[in-house]
């Protein structure tokens, strides 16, 4: 019986390894792009909702959210501004790490002061945002292009180009 089990186990393992190797070929930049778009739309849609019915948003902040130390109208306007602005940076991959910070702050406020029972959703949002914050936006981003431009135009890069021309 063990003679038959060995080839089947070996075949299963080799297929598993092949599938895993195929999955590992998926570029991290594609995953980071998907994360940026997904989180951007979560917040952007919330901002659009506040924009379309701002008076209702103010009432929500006054009657349901009841944030301490900040008037409801100001809280609604700040939330709407962050929710409409920061996602644009995520979508473009420009100042991406900086753009995650206010969204992480909002997520922290939501889970601690507004909807503590939504900790699972907040944990998911926070995990995605922390991944973008710590790993960056990937190569499919304006940040990557800016970084490459600075690498080409840095004093050390310009000096090495000058030395290469002089030697040639």
N, C-alpha and C positions, 0 to 999 in steps of 0.2 A: 504494500500500500504506500509506503514511503517513496518507492521508486516512481510512482505516478505523481505524487505531491510535489516532488522536487522540481520537475520541469515547469509545472503550472506556476509555482511560486516564483521561479526564476523569470518566466515570461511576464508575470504581473509586475515584478519589480522593475524589469527593464522598460516596460511601457510607462510605468509611473515615473521613472527617471527621465524618460524621453519627453513626457508631457511637462514635467517640472522644468526641464531645460528650455522647452519651447516657451513656457510662461515667463521664465526669467529673461527672455529676449525682449519682452515688452519694455520699451524705453521708459525710464522714470519720468522723463519730461512729459510724456503723454499722460501719465497718471497725475502728475502735478497740474497739468493743464485742465484735466477733468475736474480735479479738486477745486482749482481756482474758479472755474465756470460754475460748478455746483454751489459753492459757498457764496459766490457773487450773486447768483440768482435768488438764493434764500433771502439774503438781506435786501437786494434791490427790489424784489417783489413786495417785501414788507414796507419799504420806503415809498413805493408807488401807491400802496394802499393808504398810507398816511397822507400823501400828497393829494390824492383824489378826494379824501374825506377828512380834511385836517381838523374840523370842528369835532368830529367823532373821535379822532385820535386824542385830542386834548381831553375830552371827557373820559376816555379810557385811562389816561394818565392820572386824571383827578380822582376817579371813582374806583378803579380796579387796581392799577399798578401802584399808586400812592407812594411814589419815591420820596424818601426823606430829603430835606434841605434844598429842593429844587422845585420851582413852580411848574405846574403841569404844562403850561403853554411852552415854556422854555425847554422842558424835557422832551416834549413831542417834537419841537423844532430841531433840537439837537439830534435826536434819534433819526428823524427823517433825513437830515443832512448827511449823517454818517452812513445811513443805509442806502442813500442814493449816490454818494460820492465814493466811498471806499471800494465798492464793487467795480467801479469803472477802472480803478487801478489794478484790481485783481484780473479783470478781463484782459487788459492790455499787458499785464505782467510788468508794470512800471511802478517803481517804488513799492514793490509787492510786499516785502517784509514789513515795511512801515504801515502799509494799508491793513495788515492783519491785526495790528495792535488795538485800534478802536473797536474792531469787531470782536476781538477777544474780550475787551472790556465790557462791551454790551452783553456778551454771552455770560460773563461772570455776574453782571447785575441781574440779568434775567433769572439765572439759577439761584442766586442768593436772596434777592429781594422781591421778585415778581412771581415766578412760578417754580418754587423749589421742587415740586413733584415732577417737573420736566427735566430732571437731572440726566436722564439717559440721552435725550435729544441734545441737551447742552454739552454733554460729554463727547458726543459724536462731532458736533460743530467745533468744539474746542480742540479735539484731536486733529481734525483736518486742518484747522487754522494753525495749530502748533507745528504740524508737519510742513506747511508752507513757510512758516516763519523760520524754522530751523534748517530746512533743505533748500529754500529759495524757490523761485518760480520755474526753474528749468530752462532749457535752451529755447523753448518756444515762448519767448518773452522779449519785451523791450529792454528789460534789465540786462539780459544776456548781451544784446547788441551794444548797449551802453558800456558794459564791462569790457567787451572786445575793443570798442573804440578807445577807451582809456588805456588798455594794454598796448595798443598800437601807438598811442600818442604820449605815453609816459616818458619821462626824461631818460630812464634806463633803456627803454626800447629805441628811442631816437638816437641815443649814444651808440648802441650796438649797430644801428643802421649806418651811422656815420663812420664807425670803425671798419665795417665791412666794405663800404665804398672806398675808403682810403686804402685798404689793403688790396683792393682789386684793381 
